[in-house]
Amino acid sequence: MDEEETAGYAEPCAQCAAVDWGLSEEGRFFCKSCHNVIERTKEVMDLTFIQGANRISTLGRKSKTETAGGRHTWMVCEGFQFILMNQADALLRLGVHPHFKDGVLRQLWRLYLQKSRQAYCVNRVRSAKFRVGDADSDSDSAAEASVASASGTDGESNPCSSPSSKGGSDWSGSADSLCYLTPRQRRSHRLLSLKKTLALIHLALVWSREALTLSDLLGLVNCGSVPYVKAHEQLPEQMKLFGKDALLFTAETVPSHRSLHKEAQDLLLFLQLPAFPPISQQTLLHPGPLSLRYLIDANLPGELHRWVCRVAELAGLFHESRQTFHPESQPTLPRYDLQAAALIIVTMKLLFGLDDHTEWELSNNARSTDGEGAQFNLRRWYKLMQTALNRAQQRRDQDTARRQWRAKKPIFMRKKEKWWIMKKKRVAEQLQICFEKLSSQPSGPKDVTTSSFKFCWGEQKGADGPSLHHTLLDGVVGLKDDLLTPHHHSYWHSSLRPCKPRCQNHFTDLKNTLPNSFVWLLELFCFILDVKPSCLYEEVLSVERRVFAPPTDRARLRNRTETRTRHSAQTSEES
């Protein structure tokens, strides 16, 4: 077969002078005597196209996108899109509907690239001297963005995207990283970052009305189910990270709940999105189903759910218009997880007082019986939860200490640093192996199943304790004029006066003056949601203002919030 293919070539070999040519699988000619490969290739007819449109293809010496140093030309947005799609695929493997990625996230990403003038537009960002407001972008992928980036640079002189320029080859692996690392960009904190990919995913989850809240998303990132800290390790080999890329594609810590929600809110105003699909009572992000989930996780009675829904109605949070983002009527993105936890805390204050006196008196009056028809005893519940909380905190601290935060593929700022960075890496691996042998304990965190619940209640093996979800609230509520009414009639609260827009949180200053039982309950739900107590305390005050504040103060607070959001939207448009 080789003789037929190479019959038209009778030149002798330059090394052994033999005329015995063969054809490799790649279409190259090689000498069968000395196995010398020459530059001549076989022209192959491509018959996969329509008749009359056949073309001849030859195998070149190297790829057109490959640079002289062996790397491929790729843009920063391509790397970020690849990471974004990997994060979305991880959520799909966990059970999220495919429409989240194909129908929502891709559209948000394309809109973001267009708004930030990185792709899908006429005048792309192509120099380091572009406006700060136009650079609020995220990333692109290896498949789709390469086409968009290439089409946007054809026929243009782009010093930052040239592979042979100083910014493309000597200082970074990507072609345009210096375009996003100007001094003005760094001072404004508007860089491309991994945090923006999580903000886009959160917006897509809310739009798709998935059951994953912001705290659930951060929990999946913390346990490694969604790539974030080591997300750059999944980039293909053609996208070699080097130098300045370390400032864009690496993250040492997972963002907090507050900062990620603010990032999503800023992104929401930047994209100028329309009204989101309604969050009805059947949607798992609604306060009704979401509060029931947190009641089960906190091992609280199921009868509390009706009271939580009643408090939500009094606060005006039960209607779907208060849970759906709308540019005019609801310009802020609700914090669904904090809102549901705050409603539970306010309901517990209504029924039990939580003033360090009333709740223990009600516990003394409750009958200590087990089984069917048992009354809920707050003292028993507190002891059970405190024991389970201590064990869970210890497990979390141990897993955090064992977790390997550093990536297996480090990014070198300079080529000269590679040898000693790799030496430190080998020494660290040897110490880890020695520690594992001496301690007889695994150095990494234990593999656990991904779950939205922090605790497990019931009689099964490995449970944190018996379930109290079936207990009754007969000791704290009773019939009065044929209506269920709490036995406790007073309610304490902090100052309900709205703070100034830039006012700092006062929880640290007020913590010593607040009742211990209230602070403990606040910290319990902070552990479940993995948020700071000050963040949840703000949401509790927001619910109390809606329920107990005078109508004038409610209107003033609503006008102030709308004015603040409108001002943020105008600032985003002007930039």
C-alpha positions as CSV (number, residue, x, y, z in Angstrom):
1,M,0.0,0.0,0.0
2,D,2.9,2.4,0.8
3,E,4.4,1.6,-2.6
4,E,1.3,2.8,-4.4
5,E,1.1,6.0,-2.3
6,T,4.8,6.9,-2.7
7,A,5.3,5.7,-6.3
8,G,5.5,9.2,-7.6
9,Y,8.5,10.1,-5.4
10,A,11.9,8.6,-6.3
11,E,14.4,11.0,-4.7
12,P,17.1,9.2,-2.7
13,C,17.3,9.6,1.1
14,A,19.7,12.3,2.2
15,Q,21.1,10.1,5.0
16,C,21.4,6.6,3.5
17,A,20.8,7.3,-0.2
18,A,18.1,4.6,-0.3
19,V,14.9,4.9,-2.3
20,D,12.4,3.1,-0.1
21,W,9.8,5.5,1.1
22,G,6.9,4.8,3.4
23,L,3.9,6.9,4.5
24,S,3.1,7.5,8.2
25,E,-0.4,7.9,9.7
26,E,0.1,11.7,9.7
27,G,0.8,11.7,5.9
28,R,4.6,12.3,6.2
29,F,7.2,10.5,4.1
30,F,9.9,8.5,5.9
31,C,12.7,6.3,4.9
32,K,12.2,2.6,5.7
33,S,15.9,2.0,5.9
34,C,17.0,4.7,8.3
35,H,13.6,6.0,9.4
36,N,14.4,9.5,8.4
37,V,11.3,11.8,8.2
38,I,11.3,14.5,5.5
39,E,9.1,17.5,5.1
40,R,7.2,16.1,2.1
41,T,3.6,15.3,2.8
42,K,0.9,13.5,0.9
43,E,-1.9,15.6,-0.5
44,V,-5.2,14.1,0.7
45,M,-8.6,14.6,-1.0
46,D,-11.3,15.6,1.5
47,L,-14.5,13.9,0.3
48,T,-16.6,14.9,3.3
49,F,-17.9,18.0,1.6
50,I,-20.5,18.4,-1.1
51,Q,-19.7,17.3,-4.6
52,G,-18.1,20.3,-6.5
53,A,-16.7,21.8,-3.2
54,N,-13.9,19.3,-2.6
55,R,-10.7,20.8,-1.3
56,I,-7.1,19.7,-0.9
57,S,-5.6,19.8,2.6
58,T,-2.0,19.4,3.5
59,L,-0.3,19.0,6.8
60,G,1.7,22.0,7.8
61,R,4.7,22.1,10.0
62,K,3.0,23.8,13.0
63,S,-0.4,25.1,14.0
64,K,-1.4,28.7,13.0
65,T,-2.3,29.5,16.6
66,E,0.9,28.2,18.0
67,T,3.6,30.7,18.9
68,A,7.3,30.4,18.5
69,G,7.7,29.3,22.1
70,G,5.4,26.3,21.8
71,R,2.4,28.0,23.4
72,H,-1.0,28.9,21.7
73,T,-2.4,32.3,21.5
74,W,-5.3,32.7,23.8
75,M,-7.2,35.5,25.4
76,V,-8.0,36.1,29.1
77,C,-11.7,35.9,28.5
78,E,-11.2,32.4,26.9
79,G,-9.7,31.1,30.1
80,F,-12.4,32.5,32.3
81,Q,-15.2,31.1,30.1
82,F,-13.5,27.7,30.3
83,I,-13.6,27.9,34.1
84,L,-17.2,29.2,34.0
85,M,-18.3,26.2,31.9
86,N,-16.5,23.8,34.2
87,Q,-18.3,25.3,37.2
88,A,-21.6,24.9,35.5
89,D,-20.9,21.3,34.5
90,A,-20.1,20.6,38.2
91,L,-23.5,21.8,39.1
92,L,-25.1,19.8,36.4
93,R,-23.5,16.6,37.8
94,L,-25.1,17.5,41.2
95,G,-28.6,17.6,39.7
96,V,-29.2,21.1,38.4
97,H,-31.4,21.2,35.3
98,P,-29.5,21.5,32.0
99,H,-31.5,24.6,31.1
100,F,-29.5,26.4,33.7
101,K,-26.4,26.2,31.6
102,D,-27.6,26.1,28.0
103,G,-30.5,28.5,28.2
104,V,-29.6,31.0,31.0
105,L,-25.9,31.0,31.9
106,R,-24.7,31.2,28.3
107,Q,-27.0,34.1,27.5
108,L,-25.9,36.0,30.6
109,W,-22.3,35.4,29.7
110,R,-22.7,36.6,26.1
111,L,-24.5,39.7,27.3
112,Y,-21.7,40.3,29.8
113,L,-19.1,40.1,27.1
114,Q,-21.1,42.4,24.9
115,K,-21.7,45.0,27.6
116,S,-18.0,44.9,28.6
117,R,-16.9,45.2,25.0
118,Q,-14.9,42.0,25.0
119,A,-16.8,40.2,22.3
120,Y,-20.0,40.3,20.2
121,C,-19.5,44.0,19.5
122,V,-17.9,46.2,16.8
123,N,-15.3,48.1,18.9
124,R,-13.7,45.6,21.2
125,V,-11.4,46.5,24.1
126,R,-8.0,46.3,22.5
127,S,-5.6,48.4,24.5
128,A,-4.6,49.1,28.1
129,K,-6.1,52.6,28.0
130,F,-9.8,51.8,28.0
131,R,-12.5,53.1,30.4
132,V,-12.9,51.5,33.8
133,G,-16.6,51.1,33.5
134,D,-16.2,49.1,30.3
135,A,-13.8,46.5,31.8
136,D,-16.3,45.0,34.3
137,S,-16.1,41.7,32.5
138,D,-15.4,38.1,33.4
139,S,-14.2,35.4,31.0
140,D,-14.5,33.5,27.7
141,S,-14.1,29.8,26.8
142,A,-11.9,27.7,24.8
143,A,-14.5,26.8,22.3
144,E,-16.8,29.7,21.6
145,A,-14.7,32.6,22.7
146,S,-11.8,31.8,20.5
147,V,-14.0,32.4,17.5
148,A,-15.3,35.7,19.0
149,S,-11.9,36.9,20.0
150,A,-10.4,36.1,16.7
151,S,-13.1,37.8,14.7
152,G,-12.8,40.9,16.9
153,T,-9.1,41.3,16.3
154,D,-8.9,40.6,12.6
155,G,-7.5,43.6,10.8
156,E,-6.8,45.5,14.0
157,S,-3.5,46.4,15.5
158,N,-3.6,45.2,19.1
159,P,-0.4,45.5,21.1
160,C,-1.8,43.7,24.1
161,S,-3.1,40.7,22.2
162,S,-0.1,40.2,20.0
163,P,1.7,36.9,20.9
164,S,5.0,38.3,20.1
165,S,4.6,41.5,22.2
166,K,6.0,42.1,25.6
167,G,2.6,41.7,27.3
168,G,1.7,38.5,25.4
169,S,4.8,36.2,25.6
170,D,7.3,37.5,28.1
171,W,5.1,38.6,30.9
172,S,2.2,36.1,30.8
173,G,0.8,33.0,29.1
174,S,-2.3,34.8,27.8
175,A,-2.1,37.4,25.1
176,D,-3.9,40.3,26.7
177,S,-3.5,40.0,30.5
178,L,-1.8,43.4,30.7
179,C,-4.9,45.0,29.3
180,Y,-6.7,44.1,32.5
181,L,-3.9,44.9,34.9
182,T,-3.4,48.6,34.4
183,P,-2.8,50.8,37.5
184,R,-6.2,52.4,37.0
185,Q,-7.8,49.0,36.9
186,R,-6.1,47.8,40.1
187,R,-7.0,50.9,42.0
188,S,-10.6,50.6,41.1
189,H,-10.9,46.9,42.0
190,R,-12.8,46.2,38.7
191,L,-10.5,43.4,37.5
192,L,-11.6,40.2,35.9
193,S,-11.8,37.7,38.7
194,L,-13.1,34.3,39.7
195,K,-15.6,36.0,42.0
196,K,-17.5,37.3,38.9
197,T,-17.9,33.7,37.6
198,L,-19.7,32.7,40.8
199,A,-21.8,35.9,40.7
200,L,-22.9,35.0,37.1
201,I,-23.7,31.4,38.3
202,H,-25.7,32.8,41.2
203,L,-27.8,35.0,38.9
204,A,-28.4,32.1,36.5
205,L,-29.5,29.9,39.4
206,V,-32.0,32.5,40.6
207,W,-33.3,33.1,37.1
208,S,-33.7,29.3,36.7
209,R,-35.4,29.2,40.1
210,E,-33.2,26.4,41.2
211,A,-33.2,25.3,44.9
212,L,-29.5,26.3,45.4
213,T,-29.2,29.4,47.5
214,L,-26.1,31.6,47.7
215,S,-24.9,29.9,50.9
216,D,-25.4,26.5,49.2
217,L,-23.2,27.6,46.3
218,L,-20.5,28.8,48.6
219,G,-20.7,25.5,50.5
220,L,-20.2,23.6,47.3
221,V,-17.2,25.8,46.5
222,N,-15.7,25.2,50.0
223,C,-16.0,21.5,49.8
224,G,-14.5,21.4,46.3
225,S,-17.5,20.2,44.4
226,V,-17.5,23.4,42.4
227,P,-14.0,24.4,41.2
228,Y,-12.8,27.8,42.4
229,V,-9.5,28.0,44.2
230,K,-7.8,25.4,42.0
231,A,-10.0,26.1,38.9
232,H,-7.1,27.0,36.7
233,E,-5.7,23.4,37.0
234,Q,-8.5,22.2,34.7
235,L,-7.5,24.5,31.8
236,P,-6.2,22.6,28.8
237,E,-2.5,22.2,28.1
238,Q,-2.7,24.8,25.3
239,M,-3.6,27.5,27.9
240,K,-0.3,27.7,29.8
241,L,-0.5,30.2,32.7
242,F,2.5,32.2,33.4
243,G,3.5,35.5,35.1
244,K,0.8,38.1,35.3
245,D,-1.9,35.4,34.8
246,A,-1.4,34.5,38.5
247,L,-3.1,37.8,39.4
248,L,-6.2,36.9,37.4
249,F,-6.7,33.1,37.6
250,T,-5.8,32.3,41.2
251,A,-7.7,32.8,44.4
252,E,-6.4,32.0,47.9
253,T,-9.7,32.2,49.7
254,V,-13.4,31.7,49.0
255,P,-15.4,34.9,48.9
256,S,-17.8,35.7,51.8
257,H,-21.5,35.7,51.5
258,R,-21.8,39.5,51.7
259,S,-19.1,40.2,49.1
260,L,-20.5,37.7,46.6
261,H,-24.0,39.1,47.0
262,K,-22.7,42.6,46.4
263,E,-20.8,41.4,43.3
264,A,-24.0,39.8,42.0
265,Q,-26.0,43.0,42.7
266,D,-23.4,45.2,40.8
267,L,-23.4,42.7,38.0
268,L,-27.2,42.9,37.9
269,L,-27.2,46.6,37.5
270,F,-24.3,46.5,34.9
271,L,-26.2,44.0,32.7
272,Q,-29.5,45.9,33.0
273,L,-31.4,42.7,33.1
274,P,-35.2,42.7,32.9
275,A,-37.6,41.3,35.6
276,F,-36.7,37.8,36.7
277,P,-39.3,35.0,36.5
278,P,-41.7,35.0,39.5
279,I,-40.7,33.2,42.7
280,S,-44.0,31.6,43.6
281,Q,-44.9,29.7,46.7
282,Q,-44.1,26.4,45.0
283,T,-40.6,27.6,44.2
284,L,-38.0,26.3,46.7
285,L,-36.4,29.8,47.0
286,H,-39.7,31.2,48.4
287,P,-39.7,31.8,52.2
288,G,-42.3,29.1,52.7
289,P,-40.4,26.0,51.5
290,L,-37.0,27.4,52.3
291,S,-37.9,28.1,56.0
292,L,-39.3,24.6,56.3
293,R,-35.9,23.2,55.1
294,Y,-34.1,25.3,57.8
295,L,-36.5,24.2,60.5
296,I,-35.7,20.6,59.7
297,D,-32.0,21.2,59.7
298,A,-32.2,23.0,63.1
299,N,-34.4,20.2,64.5
300,L,-37.2,22.6,65.3
301,P,-40.9,21.6,65.5
302,G,-42.8,21.5,62.2
303,E,-45.7,23.5,63.8
304,L,-43.4,26.5,63.7
305,H,-43.8,26.7,60.0
306,R,-47.3,28.1,60.1
307,W,-46.1,30.9,62.4
308,V,-43.1,31.6,60.1
309,C,-45.4,32.0,57.2
310,R,-47.7,34.3,59.2
311,V,-44.7,36.5,60.1
312,A,-43.7,36.6,56.4
313,E,-47.1,37.8,55.5
314,L,-47.0,40.5,58.2
315,A,-43.6,41.6,56.8
316,G,-44.9,41.6,53.2
317,L,-42.4,39.0,52.1
318,F,-44.8,36.2,51.3
319,H,-46.0,37.7,48.0
320,E,-44.0,36.8,44.9
321,S,-43.5,40.4,44.0
322,R,-41.3,40.9,47.0
323,Q,-39.2,37.8,46.0
324,T,-38.7,38.5,42.3
325,F,-36.1,41.0,41.0
326,H,-37.7,43.8,39.1
327,P,-35.9,46.9,37.9
328,E,-38.6,49.3,39.2
329,S,-40.6,47.6,42.0
330,Q,-37.9,45.4,43.5
331,P,-34.5,46.7,42.4
332,T,-32.4,44.7,44.9
333,L,-31.6,41.0,44.7
334,P,-33.2,39.3,47.7
335,R,-30.9,37.3,50.0
336,Y,-33.3,34.3,50.1
337,D,-31.3,32.2,52.6
338,L,-30.7,35.0,55.1
339,Q,-34.3,36.1,54.8
340,A,-35.7,32.6,55.6
341,A,-33.4,32.3,58.6
342,A,-34.3,35.8,59.9
343,L,-38.0,34.9,59.7
344,I,-37.4,31.8,61.9
345,I,-35.4,33.9,64.4
346,V,-38.2,36.6,64.6
347,T,-40.8,33.8,65.1
348,M,-38.8,32.2,67.9
349,K,-38.6,35.6,69.6
350,L,-42.4,36.0,69.3
351,L,-43.1,32.6,70.8
352,F,-40.3,32.1,73.3
353,G,-39.2,35.7,74.1
354,L,-35.4,34.8,73.9
355,D,-34.7,37.4,76.7
356,D,-32.8,34.9,78.9
357,H,-35.8,34.5,81.3
358,T,-39.1,33.8,79.4
359,E,-37.9,30.9,77.3
360,W,-36.6,29.0,80.4
361,E,-39.9,29.6,82.3
362,L,-41.8,28.2,79.4
363,S,-39.5,25.2,79.3
364,N,-40.1,24.5,83.0
365,N,-43.9,24.5,82.3
366,A,-43.6,22.1,79.3
367,R,-44.3,18.5,80.0
368,S,-41.2,16.3,79.4
369,T,-42.7,13.4,77.5
370,D,-41.5,11.5,74.5
371,G,-43.2,9.9,71.6
372,E,-46.5,10.9,70.0
373,G,-48.0,14.2,71.3
374,A,-44.8,15.3,73.0
375,Q,-44.4,19.0,73.8
376,F,-41.4,20.9,72.5
377,N,-39.0,21.7,75.3
378,L,-36.5,24.5,74.5
379,R,-34.1,23.5,77.2
380,R,-33.9,19.9,75.9
381,W,-33.5,21.2,72.3
382,Y,-30.7,23.6,73.4
383,K,-28.7,20.9,75.0
384,L,-29.2,18.6,72.0
385,M,-28.2,21.3,69.5
386,Q,-25.2,22.5,71.5
387,T,-23.7,19.0,71.6
388,A,-24.3,18.5,67.8
389,L,-23.0,22.0,67.1
390,N,-19.7,21.4,68.9
391,R,-19.1,18.2,67.0
392,A,-20.0,19.8,63.7
393,Q,-17.7,22.8,64.3
394,Q,-14.8,20.4,65.3
395,R,-15.3,18.4,62.1
396,R,-15.3,21.6,60.0
397,D,-12.2,22.9,61.6
398,Q,-10.4,19.6,61.1
399,D,-11.4,19.4,57.4
400,T,-10.3,23.0,56.9
401,A,-6.9,22.3,58.5
402,R,-6.4,19.2,56.3
403,R,-7.5,20.8,53.1
404,Q,-4.7,21.5,50.5
405,W,-5.3,25.1,49.5
406,R,-2.2,25.3,47.2
407,A,-2.7,24.1,43.6
408,K,-0.8,21.1,42.2
409,K,0.1,23.2,39.2
410,P,1.7,26.4,40.5
411,I,1.8,29.5,38.3
412,F,5.3,30.9,37.9
413,M,5.7,34.7,37.9
414,R,9.2,34.3,36.2
415,K,11.0,31.4,34.6
416,K,13.9,31.8,37.0
417,E,11.6,31.1,40.0
418,K,10.4,27.7,38.6
419,W,13.3,25.6,40.0
420,W,13.0,26.7,43.6
421,I,9.2,26.7,43.6
422,M,9.2,23.1,42.4
423,K,11.8,22.3,45.0
424,K,9.5,23.8,47.8
425,K,6.6,21.8,46.3
426,R,8.6,18.5,46.5
427,V,9.7,19.2,50.1
428,A,6.1,20.0,51.1
429,E,4.9,16.7,49.5
430,Q,7.6,14.7,51.4
431,L,6.6,16.4,54.7
432,Q,3.0,15.5,54.0
433,I,3.8,11.9,53.4
434,C,5.9,11.7,56.6
435,F,3.2,13.3,58.6
436,E,0.6,10.9,57.3
437,K,2.9,7.9,58.2
438,L,3.7,9.2,61.7
439,S,0.1,10.2,62.6
440,S,-1.6,7.2,60.9
441,Q,-4.2,9.7,59.8
442,P,-5.1,10.8,56.2
443,S,-3.7,14.2,55.5
444,G,-6.5,15.3,53.3
445,P,-10.2,15.8,54.2
446,K,-12.5,12.8,54.3
447,D,-14.7,12.2,51.3
448,V,-18.3,13.1,52.3
449,T,-21.5,13.1,50.3
450,T,-22.6,16.5,49.2
451,S,-25.7,17.6,51.2
452,S,-27.5,20.9,51.8
453,F,-28.1,19.9,55.5
454,K,-25.5,20.4,58.2
455,F,-27.1,18.0,60.6
456,C,-28.8,14.6,60.5
457,W,-31.6,13.9,62.9
458,G,-33.3,10.6,63.6
459,E,-32.7,7.1,65.0
460,Q,-30.4,5.9,62.2
461,K,-26.8,5.2,62.7
462,G,-24.6,8.2,62.6
463,A,-27.4,10.7,63.4
464,D,-26.7,13.8,65.5
465,G,-29.6,13.0,67.8
466,P,-33.3,12.2,68.0
467,S,-35.6,14.3,65.8
468,L,-37.9,16.9,67.4
469,H,-39.7,17.8,64.3
470,H,-42.8,16.0,65.4
471,T,-43.1,17.8,68.8
472,L,-46.0,20.2,69.5
473,L,-46.1,23.8,70.7
474,D,-48.9,23.4,73.2
475,G,-46.7,24.9,75.9
476,V,-46.2,28.2,74.2
477,V,-49.4,28.7,72.2
478,G,-53.1,28.3,73.0
479,L,-56.6,29.1,71.9
480,K,-57.9,32.6,72.6
481,D,-61.2,33.6,71.1
482,D,-60.9,30.5,68.8
483,L,-57.6,31.7,67.6
484,L,-54.1,30.3,68.3
485,T,-52.3,32.9,70.3
486,P,-48.8,32.9,71.9
487,H,-48.8,32.8,75.7
488,H,-46.0,35.3,75.6
489,H,-47.3,38.8,74.8
490,S,-44.2,41.0,74.8
491,Y,-41.5,41.4,72.2
492,W,-38.2,43.1,72.6
493,H,-36.1,44.5,69.7
494,S,-33.3,46.8,69.0
495,S,-33.6,50.2,67.6
496,L,-35.7,50.1,64.4
497,R,-34.6,53.4,63.1
498,P,-33.1,53.0,59.6
499,C,-29.4,53.5,59.5
500,K,-27.6,55.8,57.1
501,P,-26.6,54.3,53.7
502,R,-22.9,54.1,54.6
503,C,-23.4,53.3,58.2
504,Q,-21.3,50.4,59.6
505,N,-22.9,47.4,61.2
506,H,-23.5,47.7,65.0
507,F,-23.6,44.0,65.9
508,T,-20.1,44.0,67.4
509,D,-20.9,46.9,69.6
510,L,-24.4,45.5,70.6
511,K,-23.4,41.9,71.1
512,N,-22.6,42.3,74.8
513,T,-26.0,44.0,75.5
514,L,-28.1,41.4,73.6
515,P,-29.6,38.3,75.4
516,N,-27.3,35.3,75.3
517,S,-30.1,33.0,74.0
518,F,-30.7,35.3,71.1
519,V,-27.0,35.5,70.2
520,W,-26.7,31.7,70.4
521,L,-29.6,31.2,68.1
522,L,-28.2,33.7,65.7
523,E,-24.8,32.0,65.7
524,L,-26.5,28.6,65.2
525,F,-28.1,29.7,61.9
526,C,-24.9,31.5,61.0
527,F,-23.2,28.1,61.2
528,I,-25.9,26.5,59.1
529,L,-25.6,29.2,56.4
530,D,-21.9,29.8,56.9
531,V,-22.3,33.6,57.2
532,K,-21.1,36.1,59.7
533,P,-23.4,37.0,62.6
534,S,-23.4,40.7,61.6
535,C,-24.8,39.8,58.2
536,L,-27.7,37.7,59.6
537,Y,-28.4,40.3,62.3
538,E,-28.9,43.0,59.6
539,E,-31.5,40.7,57.9
540,V,-33.3,40.2,61.3
541,L,-33.5,44.0,61.8
542,S,-34.8,44.3,58.3
543,V,-37.7,41.9,59.0
544,E,-38.4,43.6,62.3
545,R,-38.7,47.0,60.7
546,R,-41.2,45.6,58.2
547,V,-43.3,44.0,61.0
548,F,-43.0,46.4,63.9
549,A,-41.8,49.8,62.5
550,P,-44.4,52.6,62.1
551,P,-45.8,53.1,58.6
552,T,-43.8,56.4,58.2
553,D,-40.5,54.7,59.0
554,R,-41.4,51.9,56.5
555,A,-42.0,54.4,53.7
556,R,-38.8,56.3,54.6
557,L,-36.8,53.1,54.5
558,R,-38.4,52.0,51.2
559,N,-37.7,55.4,49.6
560,R,-34.1,55.4,50.8
561,T,-33.5,51.9,49.4
562,E,-35.0,52.8,46.0
563,T,-33.0,56.1,45.8
564,R,-29.8,54.2,46.7
565,T,-30.4,51.5,44.1
566,R,-31.3,54.1,41.4
567,H,-28.1,56.1,42.2
568,S,-26.1,52.9,41.8
569,A,-27.8,52.1,38.5
570,Q,-27.1,55.6,37.2
571,T,-23.4,55.4,38.2
572,S,-23.1,52.1,36.5
573,E,-24.6,53.5,33.3
574,E,-22.4,56.6,33.3
575,S,-19.2,54.5,33.8
